[in-house]
Amino acid sequence: MSRGGEGKVVCVTGASGFIASWLVKLLLDRGYTVNGTVRSLDDPKRTEHLLSLEGARERLNLFEANLIEDGSFDLAIDGCVGVFHTASPVFLSSSNPQEELIDPAVKGTLNVLRSCVKVPSIKRVVITSSIVSVFINRIPLDPSVIIDETWYSDQEFCKEFQHWYPLAKILAEEAGWKFAKENGIDLVTLHPGWVIGPVLQPTLNYSTEVILNVVKDGTEAIPNIYRCVDVRDVAYAHILAFENPSASGRYCLVEKVAHRSEVMKIIHKLYPTLNLPKRIEDEKPDRAPYQVSKQRAESLGLKFTPLEVTVKDTVESFKEKNLLSF
């Protein structure tokens, strides 16, 4: 990978997360000095895998920060030329969505951007949003539909059906764009789908845990449709969105929209000895239910990893972590 980041300092919020850990790794590989924020410096599950990365001893600095604490990101962002805001809670169900999801997502985004305003050296901010802030609305989805960056999810629809995580991402993106426009911040938002791939952090995140549960016993029934993308592609897309001078606006990141049975079929082909749930294997969708455009993401220079490779590397990662034996 190019060493285009030598001498440059960037900040990654929520650095211990699934996407962020890969982003930190790729930034270090590229020569950047990285200021990473974590919720607790005393929690080895959030720090040890980062500190073990190549180049971390020389060029990784970790800071404590809290999404809802004003000024919490000031120290980590000071002196940076770019900020990657990945920190945001991920729950698909919540007893208190305002406190657990919406406030951290919206207030966290604004806190990070307020810190950026104080630092004149900041060239661009890249925010990790989600495909759920793009396509969740009342528009019928069928195989002829191609979702792209001009789409926006419907807040009222999400409230009506209690889709709290999508609502949090919608509101955070909206607040981020409004603040950036009012304060002259060069902002780019990325909208990945269902992110899977090899895991760097010691504990599984939600999206990879769903795959593990489906493979192990079929107990995970959601989602039926996967908008799949490789975590390494998502991390690299952040770097491309920062380094490419022409990057702007929103970018959808989905390699393939696949039915759950298609993912299982790939796994069965690669690992025939695995006892996959028969119920899922018997599901036979006629074709993909819709598509997500790759055009803008590929215009950055991103080449998506094929789903088959991503699925294989995901399962191999489970094996390496002794979460799956075969």
Secondary structure, 3 states (H helix, E strand, C coil): CCCCCCCCEEEEECCCCHHHHHHHHHHHHCCCEEEEEECCCCCHHHHHHHHCCCCHHHHEEEEECCCCCCCCCHHHHCCCCEEEECCCCCCCCCCCHHHHHHHHHHHHHHHHHHHHHCCCCCCEEEEECCCHHHHCCCCCCCCCCEECCCCCCCHHHHHHCCCHHHHHHHHHHHHHHHHHHHHCCCEEEEEECEEECCCCCCCCCHHHHHHHHHHHHCCCCCCCEEEEEEHHHHHHHHHHHHHCCCCCEEEEECCEEEEHHHHHHHHHHHCCCCCCCHHHHCCCCCCCCCEECCHHHHHCCCCCCCHHHHHHHHHHHHHHCCCCCC
